[in-house]
Amino acid sequence: MDKKWNVVVSDILDVAPDVEREVLGEDVEIKVLKATDTRQLDGFIEDAHVILAWQGLQWDHATLSKLRTAKGFVRVGAGYDNVDLQAARSLGLNVSNVPDYGTHDVADHTIALLLSVARGISGSNREAKLGAQHWCWGAIPTFRLTGKRLGIIGLGRIGAAVAVRAKAFGMEVAFYDPYLPSGWEKSLGIGRFHDLHQLVAHSKIISLHTPLTPETQGLVNESFFAAVKEPIVLINTGRGAVIDWLAFSNAFKDGLVQAAGLDVLPIEPPDFDDELLRAWSDDDGAVRDRLIITPHAAYYSEEAFRELRRKAAEEALRMLRGERLLNCLN
């Protein structure tokens, strides 16, 4: 019997679509392409009714225009900077995302990066392996979190979850987010700055939780670091390009950035010809205990991975049935 609908999983997914099948049912044909280039989509997406797209491809007007029969497009993830929303709208395509699947995981990862830097976890682990003579305290610099101010840039779902966790550590929490209405800070019992540079000037730790938009690209730049009054700890589990890498590298070298925990980079995988990243890769003594990088893994846990796929498939099913969408972006 012919399938009623065609759903294409365009990229990244490298396992059987069992979660998607459980949600979409037997009336739907599911094609998993594992494409690494948009040219590999040709011949597979033209008759698709819904696309489930991960982060591996750029969906511009030329690619979206190939979707001749599509009812919609689901970005399997929270970020959607790889999708031209204006082009999709002009083509009559609804675009949705999954904004809430990894909230706990990214917030936990943010705090884990901060704790690792503050308590010198990776450095102490390395030293302890070197033998009895290294079995001591004080070899790796550490600092107390209690009483320190954490400045959160972007108080969405993840930023708010980080705020709750940070308060449990006795930290003073404040945020900058020009898009939230007045009074939001009262619901969480935290402070608020209406000027980004004032937040930077009065925070020991800065954690980034903004989407990547034309407004936020390169937000952490020379003027950002010029506002720093004492060396800061910078955590980024949002988007890599929110940081101007040259400005960050210079601030790190000059000591304005005391330490950093990064799960995202402007280029992924990273460019190991970059001076700072090469020093990090080579375990350079001046860098290794100040810079921790994880491979865009903050969102991931086995539970989050399945939740993400389930929620994306559920939104796809709503598109197929013509029902109200929960997370339409355009």
Residue, then its C-alpha position, 0 to 999 in steps of 0.5 A: m500500500d502506498k504511503k500517505w505522506n513522505v517525510v525526509v530527514s535530511d542530515i546528521l541522523d545516523v541511527a534508525p528512525d525508530v523514534e520518528r516511526e513511533v510518532l509518525g506511524e505507518d502512513v508515512e514514508i521516512k527517508v533518512l538521507k545523511a546528506t553533507d551537501t545540499r546537492q545530495l538532496d536532489g531527487f529526494i526532497e522534491d516530493a517531500h511533505v515535511i523536512l526534518a532538518w538538523q544543523g548540518l546544511q544551509w537552507d537558502h532560497a535555492t534549496l527551499s524552492k525545491l520543496r514543491t509539495a512540502k507542507g512545512f519544515v521542522r528544524v530538529g533543534a533550537g537554533y535556526d540560523n541555518v534556515d532562511l526564514q524570509a525565503a521560506r515564508s515567501l515560498g509558503l513554507n511554515v518553519s518550526n523548531v524544537p526550542d525546549y528539548g535540551t534545556h536541562d542538559v545545556a544548563d547543566h553543561t553550563i554549570a559543569l564548565l563553570l565548576s570545572v574552571a572554578r575548581g580546577i577539575s581537569g587540571s587536578n585530574r591531570e596532576a593527580k595522574l603524575g604520581a604521589q609527589h603531585w598528590c597535593w592541593g594548590a597546584i591548580p588555581t581555584f576560586r569560590l563561586t559563593g558570592k560571585r556575580l554571574g551575569i547571564i546574557g539572554l534569559g530565555r529557557i536555558g538562561a533562566a535554568v542556569a540562573v536557578r542552578a547558580k542561585a543554588f550555589g550561592m551566587e548573585v545572579a543578574f542578566y541582560d536581555p532587552y527583549l524581556p518585559s519589566g518584572w521578569e527578574k522578580s519572578l526569579g529573584i535575580g538582578r537586571f541590567h539594561d546596559l550590556h556593558q554595565l553587566v560586564a563591568h559588574s560581573k565576575i562570570i559571564s554566561l552567553h545564552t543568546p541565539l545567533t542573529p545579525e544583532t548578536q553576531g560578534l556581540v562579545n567584541e572589543s568594546f565588550f572586553a573594554a568594559v571589563k573591570e576585573p578579569i572575568v570567566l566567560i562561558n558560552t553554550g549558545r552560539g560560537a559566532v556570538i563571540d568575536w574570536l580575535a577580540f576574545s583571543n586578545a582578551f584571553k592573552d592579555g588576562l582580561v579573560q581569566a578563564a573560559g569554558l566553551d561548548v561552541l566555536p565560530i568554526e566547527p570543527p575548529d581551525f587548529d591553525d588558530e594560535l589560541l586553539r593550537a596552544w589549547s590542543d598542544d596542552d600549552g601550560a599558559v592555556r590548558d588550565r584556563l580554557i576548556i572546550t567541549p565539541h558542541a555537546a552541551y545539548y546531548s544526553e541520551e534522553a535529550f536526543r530522543e526527546l528532540r527527535r520525538k518533539a520534532a516528529e510530533e511537530a511534523l505530524r501536526m504539519l501533515r494533519g494541518e493542525r496548529l503548530l506549537n513552535c512556528l517561527n515564521 
